[in-house]
């Protein structure tokens, strides 16, 4: 698909989605930059301690250097040689998949719209922590925009990128992501969209739809770090975000507190279990859902169908599961929809739908 002209890529995504979802109106799609759009690099570390390779592992477990990959902006590409030098300086032995030896498995690097950085070292153990701490001032000197650093401990020999334990290495533990007129905070283990510009448009669209239906109360289910919740707040509008990740809820809560939004709150809970436990008298006017690729599933779809909720904004990265969920909510009809090309040069995309009860 990467050889296909970009306009044709987006048209094909629009056609694919239109075959599955039938709103009363389609809004114009949101285009991305064709390259240099990713704000996060997930780099497997291989090679030798004095000559590390940052990129991916091929099927044989050998490292492929992706430090000049066109998905990353030049400002992020410039960070990789500095990190490679730090690996040598701190004697961080790259993990070898075949022998299961070495310490450093991945470098996870996130860049904010302001160019500030979060760097996470995914390690097999804590053996190298003292050396990382010792040399971290020199890394901060070489990368003046470094704001957050942490070590993730991942002892298991698994395809999963990171482990459960995160050890802060800097006083600041959250990266500020300023989108539109909202500042979101991303902690090391909380999810954030990888395409900042399209994410900003995603939240602007959510805000526009929320304002068009003028709810007095909103639930943002699968709220992550609070992107929709914080964008959709208005004076007098009560917003509650629900998210299963405690790290994300910490991030979202900080965003609300920093903005002094007393009507916005967040709770760590399973979205389906939370909704099912609420009495009908507490149902909000608007529910926003932004689930993982598997969708909201039959339980939450059925709850929404039988609830008193008047409008739903459904943001999905999988049109197939979106279509399945919409079929389970026949009383909530798609009024408008929009494709947002969050993942150019791939078959994937984001689609948002505004539903209203008939």
C-alpha positions as CSV (number, residue, x, y, z in Angstrom):
1,X,0.0,0.0,0.0
2,X,2.9,2.3,0.5
3,X,3.4,2.7,-3.3
4,X,-0.2,3.9,-3.7
5,X,-0.6,7.7,-4.0
6,X,-1.6,9.1,-0.6
7,X,-4.9,10.5,-1.8
8,X,-5.8,7.1,-3.2
9,X,-5.0,5.5,0.2
10,X,-7.4,7.7,2.0
11,X,-10.1,7.2,-0.6
12,X,-9.7,3.4,-0.3
13,X,-10.1,3.7,3.5
14,X,-13.2,5.9,3.1
15,X,-14.7,3.3,0.7
16,X,-13.8,0.4,3.1
17,X,-15.5,2.2,6.0
18,X,-18.5,3.3,3.9
19,X,-19.2,-0.3,3.0
20,X,-19.6,-1.1,6.8
21,X,-21.1,2.1,8.3
22,X,-24.0,4.1,6.8
23,X,-24.5,7.4,8.5
24,X,-26.8,10.1,7.3
25,X,-23.8,12.2,6.3
26,X,-20.0,11.6,5.9
27,X,-17.8,14.5,6.8
28,X,-14.6,15.1,4.8
29,X,-11.8,12.8,5.9
30,X,-8.9,14.1,8.0
31,X,-5.5,13.7,6.2
32,X,-2.2,13.1,7.9
33,X,1.3,14.2,6.9
34,X,2.6,11.4,4.6
35,X,5.8,11.0,6.5
36,X,7.4,12.1,9.8
37,X,4.1,11.8,11.6
38,X,4.9,9.4,14.5
39,X,5.5,10.8,17.9
40,X,6.6,7.5,19.4
41,X,9.4,5.2,18.5
42,X,9.5,1.6,19.8
43,X,13.0,0.5,19.1
44,X,14.3,-3.0,19.7
45,X,18.0,-2.8,20.7
46,X,20.4,-5.3,19.2
47,X,24.1,-5.5,18.1
48,X,27.0,-4.8,20.4
49,X,27.2,-2.5,23.4
50,X,29.7,-0.3,21.5
51,X,27.7,-0.4,18.2
52,X,24.0,-0.9,19.1
53,X,21.3,-1.0,16.4
54,X,18.0,0.6,17.1
55,X,15.0,-0.7,15.1
56,X,13.3,-4.1,14.8
57,X,14.3,-7.7,14.8
58,X,14.0,-9.7,11.6
59,X,12.5,-13.3,11.6
60,X,15.9,-14.7,12.6
61,X,16.2,-12.4,15.6
62,X,18.8,-10.1,13.9
63,X,18.6,-6.4,14.3
64,X,17.5,-4.1,11.5
65,X,18.4,-0.4,12.0
66,X,15.4,2.0,11.6
67,X,17.0,5.1,13.0
68,X,16.4,6.9,9.7
69,X,12.8,5.5,9.2
70,X,10.6,8.0,7.4
71,X,7.8,7.5,9.9
72,X,9.7,9.6,12.4
73,X,10.2,13.4,12.1
74,X,13.8,14.7,11.7
75,X,13.7,16.0,15.3
76,X,13.0,12.4,16.6
77,X,15.5,10.8,14.2
78,X,18.2,13.1,15.7
79,X,17.6,11.6,19.1
80,X,18.6,8.0,18.1
81,X,22.4,8.6,17.7
82,X,22.5,10.3,21.1
83,X,20.8,7.3,22.7
84,X,23.1,4.9,20.9
85,X,26.0,6.8,22.4
86,X,24.5,6.6,25.8
87,X,24.1,2.8,25.5
88,X,27.8,2.6,25.0
89,X,28.6,5.1,27.7
90,X,26.5,3.3,30.3
91,X,27.6,-0.2,29.1
92,X,24.0,-1.3,28.5
93,X,24.4,-4.7,26.8
94,X,21.7,-5.3,24.1
95,X,19.5,-8.3,24.8
96,X,20.3,-11.2,22.4
97,X,17.1,-13.1,21.5
98,X,18.9,-16.4,20.6
99,X,21.1,-16.7,23.7
100,X,18.7,-14.9,26.1
101,X,21.6,-12.8,27.4
102,X,22.0,-9.1,27.8
103,X,20.0,-6.4,29.5
104,X,18.6,-3.7,27.3
105,X,15.6,-4.9,25.2
106,X,13.9,-1.8,23.9
107,X,14.1,2.0,23.9
108,X,10.7,3.6,23.9
109,X,10.9,7.3,23.0
110,X,7.9,9.7,22.9
111,X,8.1,13.3,21.6
112,X,5.6,16.0,22.5
113,X,4.3,18.7,20.1
114,X,6.8,21.0,21.8
115,X,9.7,18.7,21.1
116,X,10.0,17.5,24.8
117,X,11.0,13.9,25.3
118,X,10.2,10.8,27.4
119,X,12.7,8.0,27.2
120,X,12.0,4.5,28.7
121,X,14.7,1.8,29.0
122,X,13.2,-1.7,28.9
123,X,15.5,-3.9,30.8
124,X,15.7,-7.5,31.7
125,X,16.7,-6.7,35.3
126,X,17.8,-3.9,37.6
127,X,21.5,-4.8,37.1
128,X,22.2,-1.7,35.0
129,X,20.1,0.8,36.9
130,X,23.0,2.3,38.8
131,X,25.0,2.9,35.6
132,X,22.0,4.5,33.9
133,X,21.5,6.8,36.9
134,X,25.2,7.7,37.0
135,X,25.3,8.7,33.4
136,X,21.8,10.2,33.1
137,X,23.0,13.8,33.7
138,X,25.2,13.5,30.6
139,X,22.2,12.2,28.6
140,X,20.1,15.2,29.8
141,X,22.9,17.5,28.8
142,X,23.0,16.0,25.3
143,X,19.2,16.0,25.1
144,X,18.1,19.3,26.7
145,X,14.5,18.6,26.0
146,X,14.5,15.3,28.0
147,X,11.8,15.6,30.6
148,X,10.9,12.1,31.6
149,X,13.1,9.0,31.9
150,X,12.2,5.6,33.4
151,X,13.3,2.0,33.5
152,X,10.8,-0.7,32.7
153,X,11.7,-4.1,34.1
154,X,10.7,-7.0,31.7
155,X,12.5,-10.2,32.8
156,X,10.4,-12.6,30.8
157,X,11.4,-13.9,27.4
158,X,8.2,-12.9,25.6
159,X,7.1,-11.0,22.5
160,X,5.4,-8.5,24.8
161,X,7.4,-5.2,24.7
162,X,7.3,-4.1,28.3
163,X,6.8,-5.5,31.8
164,X,4.7,-4.4,34.7
165,X,7.3,-2.7,36.8
166,X,8.3,1.0,36.0
167,X,11.0,2.7,37.9
168,X,11.1,6.6,37.6
169,X,14.6,8.0,36.8
170,X,13.6,11.7,36.8
171,X,11.6,13.8,39.2
172,X,9.1,14.6,36.4
173,X,7.0,11.5,35.6
174,X,4.6,12.7,32.9
175,X,5.2,14.3,29.5
176,X,3.0,17.3,28.7
177,X,1.3,16.9,25.4
178,X,-0.3,20.2,24.3
179,X,-3.0,19.7,21.8
180,X,-5.3,22.5,20.7
181,X,-6.0,24.4,23.9
182,X,-5.7,21.4,26.2
183,X,-2.6,20.0,27.9
184,X,-2.7,16.2,28.4
185,X,-0.1,14.4,30.5
186,X,1.3,11.0,29.4
187,X,2.9,8.8,32.0
188,X,5.3,6.0,30.9
189,X,2.7,3.2,30.9
190,X,-0.3,5.2,29.6
191,X,-1.5,5.0,26.0
192,X,-1.4,8.0,23.7
193,X,-2.2,8.2,20.0
194,X,1.0,8.0,17.9
195,X,0.0,10.7,15.3
196,X,-0.2,14.0,17.2
197,X,-1.7,16.1,14.5
198,X,-4.5,13.7,13.7
199,X,-5.1,13.1,17.4
200,X,-5.7,16.8,17.7
201,X,-8.2,16.7,14.9
202,X,-9.9,13.7,16.5
203,X,-10.4,15.6,19.8
204,X,-11.6,18.7,17.9
205,X,-14.2,16.7,16.2
206,X,-15.3,15.1,19.4
207,X,-15.6,18.5,21.0
208,X,-17.6,19.9,18.0
209,X,-20.1,17.0,18.2
210,X,-20.4,17.3,21.9
211,X,-21.2,21.0,21.6
212,X,-23.7,20.3,18.9
213,X,-25.8,18.1,21.2
214,X,-25.1,20.3,24.3
215,X,-25.2,17.6,27.0
216,X,-25.2,18.6,30.7
217,X,-23.4,15.3,31.6
218,X,-20.9,13.1,29.7
219,X,-19.2,9.8,30.4
220,X,-16.0,9.2,28.5
221,X,-15.5,5.4,28.6
222,X,-12.0,4.0,27.8
223,X,-10.9,7.6,28.4
224,X,-7.1,7.0,28.4
225,X,-5.3,10.1,29.5
226,X,-8.5,12.2,29.1
227,X,-8.3,13.5,25.6
228,X,-12.0,13.5,24.9
229,X,-13.1,14.3,28.4
230,X,-10.9,17.4,28.7
231,X,-11.7,18.7,25.3
232,X,-15.5,18.2,25.7
233,X,-15.7,20.0,29.1
234,X,-17.7,23.2,29.2
235,X,-18.7,25.3,32.3
236,X,-21.6,23.5,34.0
237,X,-21.1,20.3,32.1
238,X,-20.2,17.3,34.3
239,X,-17.7,14.9,32.7
240,X,-16.6,11.6,34.1
241,X,-13.8,9.5,32.5
242,X,-13.6,5.8,33.1
243,X,-10.4,3.9,32.3
244,X,-9.0,0.5,33.4
245,X,-5.4,1.7,33.5
246,X,-4.5,3.4,36.8
247,X,-1.5,5.1,35.1
248,X,-3.8,6.7,32.5
249,X,-6.2,7.8,35.2
250,X,-3.3,9.5,37.1
251,X,-2.4,11.3,33.8
252,X,-6.0,12.4,33.1
253,X,-6.5,13.6,36.7
254,X,-3.4,15.7,36.5
255,X,-4.7,17.3,33.3
256,X,-8.0,18.2,35.0
257,X,-6.3,19.5,38.1
258,X,-3.8,21.6,36.1
259,X,-6.7,23.2,34.2
260,X,-8.7,23.7,37.4
261,X,-11.7,21.8,36.0
262,X,-13.7,20.8,39.1
263,X,-16.5,19.3,36.9
264,X,-14.2,16.8,35.3
265,X,-13.2,13.6,37.2
266,X,-11.7,10.2,36.4
267,X,-12.1,6.8,37.9
268,X,-10.1,3.5,37.5
269,X,-12.7,0.9,36.5
270,X,-13.8,-1.5,33.7
271,X,-16.0,0.5,31.4
272,X,-18.6,-2.3,31.0
273,X,-18.8,-3.2,34.7
274,X,-19.1,0.5,35.6
275,X,-21.9,1.2,33.2
276,X,-23.9,-1.9,34.2
277,X,-23.7,-0.9,37.9
278,X,-25.2,2.6,37.4
279,X,-28.9,3.3,38.0
280,X,-30.8,4.7,35.1
281,X,-31.3,8.0,37.0
282,X,-27.6,8.6,36.7
283,X,-27.2,7.9,33.0
284,X,-25.6,10.8,31.2
285,X,-26.8,12.7,28.1
286,X,-23.8,11.7,26.1
287,X,-21.4,8.7,26.2
288,X,-18.1,8.8,24.4
289,X,-16.4,5.4,23.7
290,X,-12.9,4.9,22.4
291,X,-12.2,1.2,22.8
292,X,-9.3,-1.0,21.7
293,X,-9.6,-2.8,18.3
294,X,-11.9,-5.4,19.8
295,X,-14.6,-2.8,20.1
296,X,-17.0,-2.3,23.0
297,X,-18.5,-5.8,22.7
298,X,-22.0,-7.2,23.3
299,X,-22.4,-6.3,26.9
300,X,-21.7,-2.6,26.6
301,X,-23.6,-2.4,23.3
302,X,-26.6,-3.9,24.9
303,X,-26.3,-1.5,27.9
304,X,-26.2,1.5,25.6
305,X,-29.1,0.2,23.5
306,X,-31.3,-0.2,26.6
307,X,-30.0,3.0,28.4
308,X,-31.5,6.5,28.6
309,X,-28.4,7.9,26.9
310,X,-29.4,10.2,24.0
311,X,-26.2,10.5,22.1
312,X,-23.0,8.4,21.7
313,X,-19.7,9.4,20.1
314,X,-17.9,6.2,19.0
315,X,-14.2,6.5,18.0
316,X,-12.9,3.3,16.6
317,X,-9.6,2.0,15.1
318,X,-11.4,-1.1,13.6
319,X,-14.4,-0.5,11.4
320,X,-15.4,-4.2,11.4
321,X,-15.9,-4.3,15.2
322,X,-17.5,-0.9,15.0
323,X,-20.1,-2.2,12.5
324,X,-20.7,-5.2,14.7
325,X,-21.3,-3.0,17.7
326,X,-23.6,-0.6,15.8
327,X,-25.7,-3.5,14.6
328,X,-26.3,-4.3,18.3
329,X,-27.6,-0.8,19.0
330,X,-30.4,-0.3,16.4
331,X,-32.0,2.5,18.5
332,X,-28.8,4.6,18.2
333,X,-28.6,5.6,14.6
334,X,-25.4,7.1,12.9
335,X,-26.0,10.7,12.2
336,X,-22.5,11.7,11.0
337,X,-19.2,9.9,10.5
338,X,-15.7,10.8,9.7
339,X,-12.5,8.9,8.7
340,X,-9.3,10.2,10.2
341,X,-6.1,8.8,8.7
342,X,-4.2,8.2,12.0
343,X,-2.0,5.5,10.3
344,X,-0.9,6.6,6.8
345,X,1.0,4.2,4.6
346,X,-1.0,1.3,6.2
347,X,-4.5,-0.1,5.7
348,X,-5.5,1.1,9.2
349,X,-7.4,4.3,10.1
350,X,-9.6,5.8,12.8
351,X,-13.3,6.4,12.3
352,X,-15.6,8.5,14.4
353,X,-19.4,8.2,14.5
354,X,-22.0,10.4,16.1
355,X,-25.0,8.3,17.1
356,X,-28.4,9.7,18.2
357,X,-31.4,7.8,19.7
358,X,-34.4,7.5,17.4
